[in-house]
Every structure is written in C-alpha cells, then in structure tokens.
Amino acid sequence: ATAPPARVTPPLRESGQYDVVIVGAGYTGLSTALHLAERGVSVCVLEAREPGWGASGRNGGQVNPTLKHDPDELVRLYGAAVAEPLIDTVSRSADLVFDLIDRHGIECAAVRKGWMQVSYSHKGVASLHARAEQWERRGVPVQRLDAAEVATRMGSQAFAGGWLDGRAGAIQPLA
C-alpha cells in the first residue's frame, strides 16, 4: 500500500550480447547487476513480472545484519575459519544496503535507527543479552536493554528486556 508505482520495464524484444544475464530482479539480482555494471561488465536483467515482484518486494523491509544462528553457534558448527568471514560479511551487510541507498539517491523511505529484539521472560532476556555480547565481542555497537529501557523505547510495560542492534533499519522494499 505504501509502495510507489512500479517503474515501466518494457519486455525485451530484440537480441543482444551481454557479459552476464541475470534472471530475477529481486534484491540479489539487482544488487549483482549493479555491482557488475560498476565494474564495467555489460549486464542484462530479465524479470518475468516487475522488479521486486517476488519475495524481495513482499518482505517487511527490515535490514537486519544478523543470521538465524548466533555467531558462537556458527563457529561451533563450522569452525572459525569458515564462520568468522561469514559473520563479518553479515555484520557489514546493513552498511552495504544503506551505502547503496545513499550513493545512488534511492528514495525508499530508509530509516536506520536500529533493531530491537525483546522478550517477555527474564530467561529470554538472558539469551538475548548473550546474543548481544557475542556481537559486541566482534566490535558491534549494541545495547542490552532492561524492562525500563524497553518500555521507554516501545511504550509498553509488557517486556522484561532485550537488546538493540544499531546497525539495522528498514526500507520500503518496493521502492
């Protein structure tokens, strides 16, 4: 409902020669095309509908530089040699998104005020604070929040606490 009208993207009606053809104009396809084009690679992006029509345009627009598994769990699962570069890349992912938005003047209602994860229970808060500590050890500016701090930020007394990851933000995904 808040998305701007889709840009006109006419069908490809003639043949062409390209270094790379990308199928799909979601986040990954468009980002890949942009980064290749910036390096002088000729690129053609093919999309059956319109840019962002699929999952990229249907998400909530959250830009959260975290993964399903916490950093220590990734190290345990895959070893430091594999996990740490992945963790570092993910940690910098929101910077990449917001830098592209700034550099290209993308009007997408970008807001970068962080991401709060909260819990109703004290047990859950301990787990969230442990997650925050893992990211903090990697140089990420995080804040552990108690119930009063969450209430001040959210306007609700329902939560026992949580953490704030200042790297995160939100965008209008179809913009």
OpenMM code with the backbone's topology and positions (N, CA, C; nanometers):
from openmm import Vec3, app, unit

residues = "ALA THR ALA PRO PRO ALA ARG VAL THR PRO PRO LEU ARG GLU SER GLY GLN TYR ASP VAL VAL ILE VAL GLY ALA GLY TYR THR GLY LEU SER THR ALA LEU HIS LEU ALA GLU ARG GLY VAL SER VAL CYS VAL LEU GLU ALA ARG GLU PRO GLY TRP GLY ALA SER GLY ARG ASN GLY GLY GLN VAL ASN PRO THR LEU LYS HIS ASP PRO ASP GLU LEU VAL ARG LEU TYR GLY ALA ALA VAL ALA GLU PRO LEU ILE ASP THR VAL SER ARG SER ALA ASP LEU VAL PHE ASP LEU ILE ASP ARG HIS GLY ILE GLU CYS ALA ALA VAL ARG LYS GLY TRP MET GLN VAL SER TYR SER HIS LYS GLY VAL ALA SER LEU HIS ALA ARG ALA GLU GLN TRP GLU ARG ARG GLY VAL PRO VAL GLN ARG LEU ASP ALA ALA GLU VAL ALA THR ARG MET GLY SER GLN ALA PHE ALA GLY GLY TRP LEU ASP GLY ARG ALA GLY ALA ILE GLN PRO LEU ALA".split()
positions = [
    Vec3(0.0812, -0.1203, 0.0000),
    Vec3(0.0000, 0.0000, 0.0000),
    Vec3(0.0854, 0.1265, 0.0000),
    Vec3(0.2046, 0.1214, 0.0563),
    Vec3(0.2900, 0.2409, 0.0614),
    Vec3(0.3923, 0.2448, -0.0516),
    Vec3(0.3906, 0.1458, -0.1381),
    Vec3(0.4897, 0.1387, -0.2466),
    Vec3(0.4586, 0.2405, -0.3548),
    Vec3(0.5639, 0.2991, -0.4124),
    Vec3(0.5407, 0.3859, -0.5281),
    Vec3(0.5017, 0.2986, -0.6479),
    Vec3(0.4439, 0.3589, -0.7510),
    Vec3(0.4125, 0.2794, -0.8697),
    Vec3(0.5406, 0.2166, -0.9267),
    Vec3(0.5270, 0.0963, -0.9767),
    Vec3(0.6433, 0.0282, -1.0358),
    Vec3(0.6905, 0.1053, -1.1589),
    Vec3(0.8210, 0.1076, -1.1789),
    Vec3(0.8758, 0.1691, -1.2990),
    Vec3(0.8390, 0.0857, -1.4199),
    Vec3(0.8262, 0.1528, -1.5313),
    Vec3(0.7960, 0.0826, -1.6551),
    Vec3(0.9196, 0.0037, -1.6969),
    Vec3(0.9013, -0.1237, -1.7143),
    Vec3(1.0102, -0.2115, -1.7587),
    Vec3(0.9597, -0.2896, -1.8793),
    Vec3(0.9827, -0.2349, -1.9977),
    Vec3(0.9287, -0.2985, -2.1184),
    Vec3(0.9920, -0.4351, -2.1446),
    Vec3(0.9173, -0.5212, -2.2114),
    Vec3(0.9719, -0.6533, -2.2456),
    Vec3(1.0933, -0.6412, -2.3375),
    Vec3(1.1821, -0.7356, -2.3258),
    Vec3(1.2975, -0.7428, -2.4150),
    Vec3(1.2478, -0.7955, -2.5494),
    Vec3(1.2656, -0.7159, -2.6543),
    Vec3(1.2107, -0.7527, -2.7842),
    Vec3(1.3179, -0.7781, -2.8895),
    Vec3(1.4412, -0.7564, -2.8532),
    Vec3(1.5483, -0.7787, -2.9504),
    Vec3(1.6626, -0.8544, -2.8842),
    Vec3(1.7421, -0.9172, -2.9651),
    Vec3(1.8553, -0.9922, -2.9098),
    Vec3(1.9688, -0.8959, -2.8769),
    Vec3(2.0562, -0.9419, -2.7921),
    Vec3(2.1704, -0.8601, -2.7530),
    Vec3(2.2843, -0.9476, -2.7048),
    Vec3(2.3982, -0.8865, -2.6903),
    Vec3(2.5179, -0.9545, -2.6401),
    Vec3(2.5531, -0.8939, -2.5046),
    Vec3(2.5661, -0.9783, -2.4057),
    Vec3(2.5981, -0.9329, -2.2704),
    Vec3(2.7038, -1.0240, -2.2107),
    Vec3(2.7812, -0.9671, -2.1199),
    Vec3(2.8772, -1.0495, -2.0469),
    Vec3(2.8043, -1.1414, -1.9487),
    Vec3(2.6978, -1.0879, -1.8865),
    Vec3(2.6231, -1.1623, -1.7858),
    Vec3(2.4741, -1.1352, -1.8034),
    Vec3(2.3949, -1.2398, -1.7957),
    Vec3(2.2493, -1.2278, -1.7927),
    Vec3(2.2037, -1.2767, -1.6557),
    Vec3(2.1250, -1.1951, -1.5884),
    Vec3(2.0749, -1.2272, -1.4553),
    Vec3(1.9246, -1.2488, -1.4661),
    Vec3(1.8787, -1.3605, -1.4141),
    Vec3(1.7360, -1.3909, -1.4146),
    Vec3(1.6803, -1.3576, -1.2773),
    Vec3(1.5955, -1.2575, -1.2726),
    Vec3(1.5322, -1.2169, -1.1483),
    Vec3(1.5761, -1.0792, -1.1042),
    Vec3(1.4792, -0.9894, -1.0878),
    Vec3(1.5074, -0.8515, -1.0474),
    Vec3(1.4638, -0.8277, -0.9034),
    Vec3(1.5021, -0.9206, -0.8163),
    Vec3(1.4848, -0.9001, -0.6728),
    Vec3(1.6115, -0.8359, -0.6185),
    Vec3(1.6233, -0.8340, -0.4859),
    Vec3(1.7412, -0.7723, -0.4244),
    Vec3(1.8724, -0.8312, -0.4760),
    Vec3(1.8806, -0.9619, -0.4779),
    Vec3(2.0062, -1.0262, -0.5160),
    Vec3(2.0391, -1.0006, -0.6621),
    Vec3(1.9413, -1.0171, -0.7499),
    Vec3(1.9653, -0.9942, -0.8922),
    Vec3(2.0029, -0.8506, -0.9222),
    Vec3(1.9295, -0.7557, -0.8662),
    Vec3(1.9586, -0.6147, -0.8926),
    Vec3(2.0916, -0.5714, -0.8310),
    Vec3(2.1213, -0.6197, -0.7115),
    Vec3(2.2491, -0.5855, -0.6492),
    Vec3(2.3657, -0.6425, -0.7303),
    Vec3(2.3502, -0.7661, -0.7746),
    Vec3(2.4552, -0.8274, -0.8567),
    Vec3(2.4744, -0.7488, -0.9852),
    Vec3(2.3648, -0.7132, -1.0508),
    Vec3(2.3734, -0.6356, -1.1747),
    Vec3(2.4419, -0.5012, -1.1511),
    Vec3(2.4045, -0.4334, -1.0468),
    Vec3(2.4646, -0.3037, -1.0162),
    Vec3(2.6143, -0.3159, -0.9924),
    Vec3(2.6538, -0.4132, -0.9087),
    Vec3(2.7957, -0.4274, -0.8770),
    Vec3(2.8772, -0.4682, -1.0000),
    Vec3(2.8220, -0.5521, -1.0842),
    Vec3(2.8923, -0.5884, -1.2081),
    Vec3(2.9027, -0.4685, -1.3015),
    Vec3(2.7925, -0.3951, -1.3193),
    Vec3(2.7934, -0.2781, -1.4077),
    Vec3(2.8932, -0.1731, -1.3588),
    Vec3(2.9040, -0.1561, -1.2291),
    Vec3(3.0008, -0.0603, -1.1741),
    Vec3(3.1450, -0.1002, -1.2067),
    Vec3(3.1655, -0.2275, -1.2379),
    Vec3(3.2988, -0.2772, -1.2746),
    Vec3(3.3159, -0.2878, -1.4259),
    Vec3(3.2219, -0.2317, -1.5003),
    Vec3(3.2335, -0.2305, -1.6448),
    Vec3(3.1833, -0.3538, -1.7163),
    Vec3(3.1137, -0.4402, -1.6470),
    Vec3(3.0594, -0.5620, -1.7065),
    Vec3(2.9236, -0.5282, -1.7684),
    Vec3(2.8994, -0.5724, -1.8925),
    Vec3(2.7673, -0.5488, -1.9528),
    Vec3(2.6701, -0.6534, -1.8993),
    Vec3(2.5562, -0.6049, -1.8513),
    Vec3(2.4611, -0.6890, -1.7805),
    Vec3(2.3211, -0.6681, -1.8368),
    Vec3(2.2463, -0.7758, -1.8457),
    Vec3(2.1045, -0.7716, -1.8783),
    Vec3(2.0302, -0.8442, -1.7672),
    Vec3(1.9293, -0.7772, -1.7100),
    Vec3(1.8469, -0.8384, -1.6057),
    Vec3(1.7124, -0.8747, -1.6667),
    Vec3(1.6753, -0.9993, -1.6541),
    Vec3(1.5460, -1.0466, -1.7027),
    Vec3(1.4547, -1.0729, -1.5841),
    Vec3(1.3307, -1.0272, -1.5951),
    Vec3(1.2331, -1.0457, -1.4886),
    Vec3(1.0983, -1.0745, -1.5530),
    Vec3(1.0310, -1.1788, -1.5086),
    Vec3(0.9037, -1.2177, -1.5669),
    Vec3(0.7915, -1.1184, -1.5346),
    Vec3(0.7998, -1.0515, -1.4246),
    Vec3(0.6915, -0.9602, -1.3829),
    Vec3(0.7447, -0.8171, -1.3805),
    Vec3(0.7747, -0.7690, -1.2591),
    Vec3(0.8334, -0.6361, -1.2418),
    Vec3(0.9356, -0.6452, -1.1296),
    Vec3(1.0317, -0.5534, -1.1252),
    Vec3(1.1341, -0.5613, -1.0200),
    Vec3(1.0722, -0.5693, -0.8809),
    Vec3(1.1212, -0.6636, -0.8028),
    Vec3(1.0747, -0.6811, -0.6659),
    Vec3(0.9421, -0.7532, -0.6526),
    Vec3(0.8904, -0.8070, -0.7635),
    Vec3(0.7579, -0.8701, -0.7596),
    Vec3(0.7517, -0.9869, -0.6620),
    Vec3(0.8552, -1.0637, -0.6510),
    Vec3(0.8550, -1.1837, -0.5673),
    Vec3(0.8845, -1.1532, -0.4217),
    Vec3(0.9642, -1.2371, -0.3613),
    Vec3(0.9919, -1.2296, -0.2180),
    Vec3(1.0550, -1.0969, -0.1774),
    Vec3(1.1402, -1.0396, -0.2625),
    Vec3(1.2064, -0.9138, -0.2260),
    Vec3(1.1063, -0.8030, -0.1981),
    Vec3(1.0001, -0.7966, -0.2750),
    Vec3(0.9003, -0.6932, -0.2553),
    Vec3(0.7939, -0.7269, -0.1536),
    Vec3(0.7932, -0.8495, -0.1081),
    Vec3(0.6895, -0.8928, -0.0146),
    Vec3(0.7405, -0.9047, 0.1294),
    Vec3(0.8661, -0.8718, 0.1515),
    Vec3(0.9164, -0.8779, 0.2892),
    Vec3(0.8781, -0.7495, 0.3626),
    Vec3(0.9080, -0.7431, 0.4878),
    Vec3(0.8706, -0.6267, 0.5673),
    Vec3(0.9660, -0.5103, 0.5560),
    Vec3(1.0720, -0.5239, 0.4774),
    Vec3(1.1668, -0.4151, 0.4602),
    Vec3(1.2714, -0.4039, 0.5700),
    Vec3(1.2820, -0.5050, 0.6555),
    Vec3(1.3828, -0.4998, 0.7618),
    Vec3(1.5217, -0.5220, 0.7030),
    Vec3(1.6149, -0.4429, 0.7506),
    Vec3(1.7559, -0.4587, 0.7131),
    Vec3(1.8288, -0.4941, 0.8424),
    Vec3(1.8372, -0.6239, 0.8704),
    Vec3(1.8954, -0.6732, 0.9951),
    Vec3(2.0215, -0.7537, 0.9648),
    Vec3(2.1356, -0.7058, 1.0077),
    Vec3(2.2611, -0.7747, 0.9778),
    Vec3(2.2934, -0.8884, 1.0748),
    Vec3(2.2006, -0.9826, 1.0837),
    Vec3(2.2215, -1.0988, 1.1688),
    Vec3(2.1772, -1.2228, 1.0923),
    Vec3(2.2022, -1.3365, 1.1498),
    Vec3(2.1610, -1.4639, 1.0912),
    Vec3(2.0725, -1.5395, 1.1898),
    Vec3(2.0166, -1.6495, 1.1435),
    Vec3(1.9348, -1.7340, 1.2316),
    Vec3(2.0171, -1.7811, 1.3514),
    Vec3(2.1396, -1.8241, 1.3259),
    Vec3(2.2265, -1.8727, 1.4336),
    Vec3(2.3152, -1.7597, 1.4825),
    Vec3(2.3392, -1.7570, 1.6120),
    Vec3(2.4284, -1.6578, 1.6711),
    Vec3(2.5726, -1.6870, 1.6322),
    Vec3(2.6597, -1.5857, 1.6409),
    Vec3(2.7993, -1.6037, 1.5998),
    Vec3(2.8694, -1.7234, 1.6650),
    Vec3(2.8569, -1.7400, 1.7961),
    Vec3(2.9260, -1.8512, 1.8620),
    Vec3(2.8766, -1.9863, 1.8110),
    Vec3(2.7480, -1.9952, 1.7799),
    Vec3(2.6923, -2.1196, 1.7271),
    Vec3(2.7479, -2.1479, 1.5876),
    Vec3(2.7630, -2.0441, 1.5066),
    Vec3(2.8215, -2.0636, 1.3730),
    Vec3(2.9659, -2.1128, 1.3824),
    Vec3(3.0412, -2.0572, 1.4766),
    Vec3(3.1788, -2.1022, 1.4964),
    Vec3(3.1793, -2.2478, 1.5416),
    Vec3(3.0887, -2.2825, 1.6318),
    Vec3(3.0805, -2.4213, 1.6772),
    Vec3(3.0433, -2.5151, 1.5626),
    Vec3(2.9509, -2.4743, 1.4788),
    Vec3(2.9043, -2.5599, 1.3693),
    Vec3(3.0071, -2.5752, 1.2569),
    Vec3(3.0746, -2.4658, 1.2223),
    Vec3(3.1571, -2.4656, 1.1005),
    Vec3(3.3048, -2.4396, 1.1233),
    Vec3(3.3430, -2.4048, 1.2458),
    Vec3(3.4814, -2.3705, 1.2740),
    Vec3(3.5062, -2.2239, 1.2426),
    Vec3(3.6038, -2.1679, 1.3103),
    Vec3(3.6310, -2.0246, 1.2974),
    Vec3(3.6728, -1.9855, 1.1562),
    Vec3(3.7487, -2.0709, 1.0890),
    Vec3(3.7988, -2.0364, 0.9555),
    Vec3(3.6855, -2.0126, 0.8563),
    Vec3(3.5771, -2.0851, 0.8697),
    Vec3(3.4622, -2.0684, 0.7805),
    Vec3(3.3639, -1.9663, 0.8386),
    Vec3(3.3375, -1.9757, 0.9672),
    Vec3(3.2326, -1.8938, 1.0277),
    Vec3(3.2688, -1.7461, 1.0393),
    Vec3(3.3897, -1.7148, 1.0807),
    Vec3(3.4235, -1.5735, 1.1055),
    Vec3(3.4118, -1.4864, 0.9801),
    Vec3(3.4579, -1.5303, 0.8615),
    Vec3(3.4348, -1.4465, 0.7424),
    Vec3(3.2862, -1.4284, 0.7112),
    Vec3(3.2060, -1.5320, 0.7323),
    Vec3(3.0618, -1.5215, 0.7125),
    Vec3(3.0026, -1.4209, 0.8103),
    Vec3(3.0388, -1.4318, 0.9352),
    Vec3(2.9884, -1.3413, 1.0389),
    Vec3(3.0269, -1.1974, 1.0059),
    Vec3(3.1503, -1.1770, 0.9621),
    Vec3(3.1965, -1.0427, 0.9267),
    Vec3(3.1175, -0.9868, 0.8095),
    Vec3(3.0936, -1.0682, 0.7079),
    Vec3(3.0177, -1.0236, 0.5906),
    Vec3(2.8755, -0.9862, 0.6302),
    Vec3(2.8113, -1.0713, 0.7076),
    Vec3(2.6752, -1.0432, 0.7530),
    Vec3(2.6733, -0.9175, 0.8394),
    Vec3(2.7721, -0.9022, 0.9237),
    Vec3(2.7791, -0.7867, 1.0121),
    Vec3(2.7848, -0.6553, 0.9344),
    Vec3(2.8464, -0.6579, 0.8176),
    Vec3(2.8597, -0.5373, 0.7355),
    Vec3(2.7469, -0.5215, 0.6329),
    Vec3(2.6523, -0.6153, 0.6290),
    Vec3(2.5509, -0.6147, 0.5235),
    Vec3(2.4587, -0.4927, 0.5278),
    Vec3(2.4198, -0.4474, 0.6450),
    Vec3(2.3345, -0.3283, 0.6515),
    Vec3(2.4109, -0.2053, 0.6040),
    Vec3(2.5406, -0.1976, 0.6349),
    Vec3(2.6219, -0.0870, 0.5826),
    Vec3(2.6178, -0.0856, 0.4306),
    Vec3(2.6306, -0.2019, 0.3689),
    Vec3(2.6251, -0.2121, 0.2234),
    Vec3(2.4919, -0.1594, 0.1710),
    Vec3(2.3819, -0.2026, 0.2297),
    Vec3(2.2497, -0.1603, 0.1838),
    Vec3(2.2340, -0.0093, 0.1966),
    Vec3(2.2635, 0.0459, 0.3140),
    Vec3(2.2431, 0.1884, 0.3348),
    Vec3(2.3434, 0.2732, 0.2573),
    Vec3(2.4645, 0.2230, 0.2341),
    Vec3(2.5601, 0.2941, 0.1489),
    Vec3(2.5107, 0.3013, 0.0049),
    Vec3(2.4548, 0.1913, -0.0470),
    Vec3(2.3984, 0.1926, -0.1827),
    Vec3(2.2830, 0.2921, -0.1927),
    Vec3(2.1978, 0.2937, -0.0926),
    Vec3(2.0854, 0.3867, -0.0906),
    Vec3(2.1362, 0.5304, -0.0962),
    Vec3(2.2363, 0.5629, -0.0134),
    Vec3(2.2924, 0.6980, -0.0110),
    Vec3(2.3638, 0.7319, -0.1417),
    Vec3(2.4473, 0.6412, -0.1877),
    Vec3(2.5287, 0.6669, -0.3065),
    Vec3(2.4439, 0.6882, -0.4314),
    Vec3(2.3350, 0.6149, -0.4414),
    Vec3(2.2521, 0.6225, -0.5615),
    Vec3(2.1251, 0.7050, -0.5417),
    Vec3(2.1111, 0.7666, -0.4253),
    Vec3(1.9932, 0.8502, -0.4009),
    Vec3(1.8625, 0.7736, -0.4145),
    Vec3(1.8611, 0.6509, -0.3657),
    Vec3(1.7411, 0.5675, -0.3778),
    Vec3(1.6366, 0.6156, -0.2770),
    Vec3(1.5216, 0.6542, -0.3274),
    Vec3(1.4124, 0.7016, -0.2417),
    Vec3(1.3280, 0.5825, -0.1997),
    Vec3(1.3595, 0.5294, -0.0822),
    Vec3(1.2918, 0.4078, -0.0357),
    Vec3(1.2525, 0.4175, 0.1113),
    Vec3(1.2313, 0.5399, 0.1591),
    Vec3(1.1899, 0.5609, 0.2984),
    Vec3(1.2857, 0.4938, 0.3968),
    Vec3(1.4142, 0.5019, 0.3667),
    Vec3(1.5151, 0.4378, 0.4517),
    Vec3(1.5205, 0.5027, 0.5895),
    Vec3(1.5189, 0.4181, 0.6915),
    Vec3(1.5327, 0.4611, 0.8304),
    Vec3(1.6352, 0.3679, 0.8935),
    Vec3(1.7352, 0.4259, 0.9565),
    Vec3(1.8372, 0.3435, 1.0210),
    Vec3(1.8491, 0.3848, 1.1673),
    Vec3(1.7629, 0.3272, 1.2472),
    Vec3(1.7616, 0.3585, 1.3901),
    Vec3(1.7809, 0.2341, 1.4736),
    Vec3(1.8185, 0.1230, 1.4081),
    Vec3(1.8450, 0.0009, 1.4818),
    Vec3(1.7287, -0.0959, 1.4789),
    Vec3(1.7527, -0.2098, 1.5442),
    Vec3(1.6567, -0.3193, 1.5529),
    Vec3(1.6556, -0.3666, 1.6965),
    Vec3(1.5370, -0.3723, 1.7541),
    Vec3(1.5236, -0.4175, 1.8908),
    Vec3(1.4635, -0.5569, 1.8923),
    Vec3(1.5246, -0.6426, 1.9696),
    Vec3(1.4709, -0.7758, 1.9919),
    Vec3(1.4411, -0.7835, 2.1405),
    Vec3(1.3171, -0.8182, 2.1743),
    Vec3(1.2736, -0.8148, 2.3134),
    Vec3(1.2135, -0.9489, 2.3547),
    Vec3(1.1999, -0.9661, 2.4844),
    Vec3(1.1423, -1.0893, 2.5389),
    Vec3(1.0480, -1.0555, 2.6537),
    Vec3(0.9440, -1.1395, 2.6660),
    Vec3(0.8526, -1.1264, 2.7792),
    Vec3(0.9133, -1.1830, 2.9064),
    Vec3(1.0039, -1.2814, 2.8917),
    Vec3(1.0559, -1.3514, 3.0098),
    Vec3(1.2002, -1.3131, 3.0399),
    Vec3(1.2368, -1.3246, 3.1666),
    Vec3(1.3752, -1.2967, 3.2070),
    Vec3(1.4705, -1.3995, 3.1463),
    Vec3(1.4239, -1.5243, 3.1339),
    Vec3(1.5059, -1.6276, 3.0705),
    Vec3(1.5360, -1.5883, 2.9257),
    Vec3(1.4362, -1.5392, 2.8560),
    Vec3(1.4568, -1.4939, 2.7187),
    Vec3(1.5500, -1.3751, 2.7101),
    Vec3(1.5406, -1.2862, 2.8078),
    Vec3(1.6285, -1.1692, 2.8104),
    Vec3(1.7738, -1.2133, 2.8259),
    Vec3(1.7982, -1.3116, 2.9117),
    Vec3(1.9356, -1.3614, 2.9302),
    Vec3(1.9909, -1.4129, 2.7977),
    Vec3(1.9089, -1.4827, 2.7220),
    Vec3(1.9512, -1.5332, 2.5908),
    Vec3(1.9794, -1.4176, 2.4940),
    Vec3(1.8945, -1.3166, 2.4945),
    Vec3(1.9153, -1.2018, 2.4064),
    Vec3(2.0399, -1.1230, 2.4459),
    Vec3(2.0638, -1.1103, 2.5762),
    Vec3(2.1841, -1.0407, 2.6207),
    Vec3(2.3097, -1.1196, 2.5835),
    Vec3(2.3006, -1.2522, 2.5859),
    Vec3(2.4139, -1.3351, 2.5415),
    Vec3(2.4395, -1.3137, 2.3932),
    Vec3(2.3335, -1.3035, 2.3138),
    Vec3(2.3475, -1.2742, 2.1707),
    Vec3(2.4138, -1.1378, 2.1506),
    Vec3(2.3675, -1.0393, 2.2251),
    Vec3(2.4254, -0.9054, 2.2152),
    Vec3(2.5744, -0.9080, 2.2493),
    Vec3(2.6091, -0.9838, 2.3518),
    Vec3(2.7509, -0.9930, 2.3934),
    Vec3(2.8363, -1.0547, 2.2833),
    Vec3(2.7828, -1.1521, 2.2120),
    Vec3(2.8589, -1.2148, 2.1025),
    Vec3(2.8876, -1.1140, 1.9912),
    Vec3(2.7905, -1.0319, 1.9582),
    Vec3(2.8131, -0.9303, 1.8546),
    Vec3(2.9045, -0.8199, 1.9072),
    Vec3(2.8893, -0.7849, 2.0339),
    Vec3(2.9739, -0.6813, 2.0936),
    Vec3(3.1212, -0.7224, 2.0906),
    Vec3(3.1484, -0.8520, 2.1161),
    Vec3(3.2869, -0.9014, 2.1091),
    Vec3(3.3458, -0.8828, 1.9701),
    Vec3(3.2617, -0.8725, 1.8706),
    Vec3(3.3059, -0.8546, 1.7321),
    Vec3(3.3022, -0.7075, 1.6919),
    Vec3(3.2928, -0.6175, 1.7888),
    Vec3(3.3006, -0.4748, 1.7616),
    Vec3(3.1700, -0.4071, 1.7233),
    Vec3(3.0600, -0.4766, 1.7372),
    Vec3(2.9310, -0.4187, 1.7003),
    Vec3(2.8773, -0.3365, 1.8181),
    Vec3(2.8354, -0.2127, 1.7913),
    Vec3(2.7793, -0.1304, 1.8988),
    Vec3(2.6359, -0.1739, 1.9292),
    Vec3(2.6197, -0.2475, 2.0365),
    Vec3(2.4884, -0.2967, 2.0780),
    Vec3(2.4560, -0.2411, 2.2161),
    Vec3(2.3299, -0.2492, 2.2509),
    Vec3(2.2873, -0.2086, 2.3850),
    Vec3(2.2010, -0.3184, 2.4438),
    Vec3(2.2347, -0.3605, 2.5647),
    Vec3(2.1487, -0.4511, 2.6388),
    Vec3(2.0438, -0.3647, 2.7078),
    Vec3(1.9189, -0.4043, 2.6956),
    Vec3(1.8097, -0.3223, 2.7487),
    Vec3(1.7370, -0.3956, 2.8605),
    Vec3(1.7116, -0.3245, 2.9693),
    Vec3(1.6275, -0.3822, 3.0748),
    Vec3(1.4828, -0.3438, 3.0472),
    Vec3(1.3930, -0.3876, 3.1338),
    Vec3(1.2497, -0.3643, 3.1125),
    Vec3(1.2176, -0.2153, 3.1012),
    Vec3(1.2785, -0.1337, 3.1851),
    Vec3(1.2501, 0.0103, 3.1830),
    Vec3(1.2955, 0.0734, 3.0510),
    Vec3(1.4132, 0.0324, 3.0018),
    Vec3(1.4628, 0.0879, 2.8751),
    Vec3(1.3749, 0.0460, 2.7572),
    Vec3(1.3298, -0.0791, 2.7592),
    Vec3(1.2382, -0.1249, 2.6533),
    Vec3(1.1079, -0.0471, 2.6619),
    Vec3(1.0541, -0.0297, 2.7811),
    Vec3(0.9285, 0.0435, 2.7983),
    Vec3(0.9408, 0.1869, 2.7474),
    Vec3(1.0532, 0.2505, 2.7762),
    Vec3(1.0748, 0.3876, 2.7295),
    Vec3(1.0771, 0.3940, 2.5770),
    Vec3(1.1422, 0.2981, 2.5140),
    Vec3(1.1547, 0.2982, 2.3679),
    Vec3(1.0265, 0.2524, 2.2975),
    Vec3(0.9546, 0.1554, 2.3568),
    Vec3(0.8391, 0.0960, 2.2899),
    Vec3(0.7051, 0.1453, 2.3414),
    Vec3(0.7043, 0.2025, 2.4599),
    Vec3(0.5777, 0.2473, 2.5163),
    Vec3(0.4946, 0.1337, 2.5736),
    Vec3(0.5589, 0.0206, 2.6037),
    Vec3(0.4884, -0.0942, 2.6588),
    Vec3(0.5642, -0.1487, 2.7786),
    Vec3(0.4893, -0.1837, 2.8812),
    Vec3(0.5472, -0.2424, 3.0020),
    Vec3(0.5509, -0.3951, 2.9944),
    Vec3(0.5154, -0.4534, 2.8807),
    Vec3(0.4965, -0.5982, 2.8687),
    Vec3(0.6259, -0.6785, 2.8614),
    Vec3(0.7384, -0.6131, 2.8389),
    Vec3(0.8613, -0.6865, 2.8119),
    Vec3(0.9601, -0.6783, 2.9270),
    Vec3(1.0341, -0.7877, 2.9465),
    Vec3(1.1319, -0.7966, 3.0546),
    Vec3(1.2669, -0.7375, 3.0159),
    Vec3(1.2896, -0.7164, 2.8879),
    Vec3(1.4156, -0.6599, 2.8412),
    Vec3(1.4467, -0.7076, 2.7012),
    Vec3(1.5681, -0.6771, 2.6553),
    Vec3(1.6097, -0.7170, 2.5214),
    Vec3(1.7427, -0.6562, 2.4842),
    Vec3(1.7601, -0.6346, 2.3549),
    Vec3(1.8828, -0.5719, 2.3075),
    Vec3(1.8529, -0.4885, 2.1843),
    Vec3(1.9397, -0.3934, 2.1560),
    Vec3(1.9266, -0.3054, 2.0411),
    Vec3(2.0526, -0.3172, 1.9575),
    Vec3(2.0336, -0.3472, 1.8306),
    Vec3(2.1430, -0.3543, 1.7335),
    Vec3(2.1330, -0.2293, 1.6468),
    Vec3(2.2223, -0.1351, 1.6686),
    Vec3(2.2167, -0.0061, 1.6000),
    Vec3(2.2497, -0.0094, 1.4521),
    Vec3(2.2981, -0.1213, 1.4002),
    Vec3(2.3333, -0.1297, 1.2578),
    Vec3(2.2105, -0.1399, 1.1697),
    Vec3(2.0994, -0.1826, 1.2245),
    Vec3(1.9832, -0.2210, 1.1466),
    Vec3(1.8926, -0.1035, 1.1129),
    Vec3(1.7941, -0.1324, 1.0284),
    Vec3(1.6971, -0.0315, 0.9901),
    Vec3(1.5882, -0.0920, 0.9060),
    Vec3(1.5226, -0.0058, 0.8295),
    Vec3(1.4113, -0.0521, 0.7463),
    Vec3(1.4048, 0.0308, 0.6185),
    Vec3(1.3452, -0.0293, 0.5166),
    Vec3(1.3234, 0.0376, 0.3885),
    Vec3(1.1835, 0.0002, 0.3378),
    Vec3(1.1352, 0.0727, 0.2389),
    Vec3(1.0148, 0.0314, 0.1659),
    Vec3(1.0669, -0.0613, 0.0567),
    Vec3(1.0425, -0.1907, 0.0663),
    Vec3(1.1095, -0.2866, -0.0222),
    Vec3(1.0771, -0.2723, -0.1711),
    Vec3(0.9637, -0.2161, -0.2048),
    Vec3(0.9314, -0.1994, -0.3467),
    Vec3(0.9766, -0.0643, -0.4018),
    Vec3(1.0382, 0.0173, -0.3174),
    Vec3(1.0863, 0.1470, -0.3654),
    Vec3(1.2332, 0.1392, -0.4033),
] * unit.nanometer
topology = app.Topology()
chain = topology.addChain("A")
for resn in residues:
    res = topology.addResidue(resn, chain)
    for name in ("N", "CA", "C"):
        topology.addAtom(name, app.Element.getBySymbol(name[0]), res)
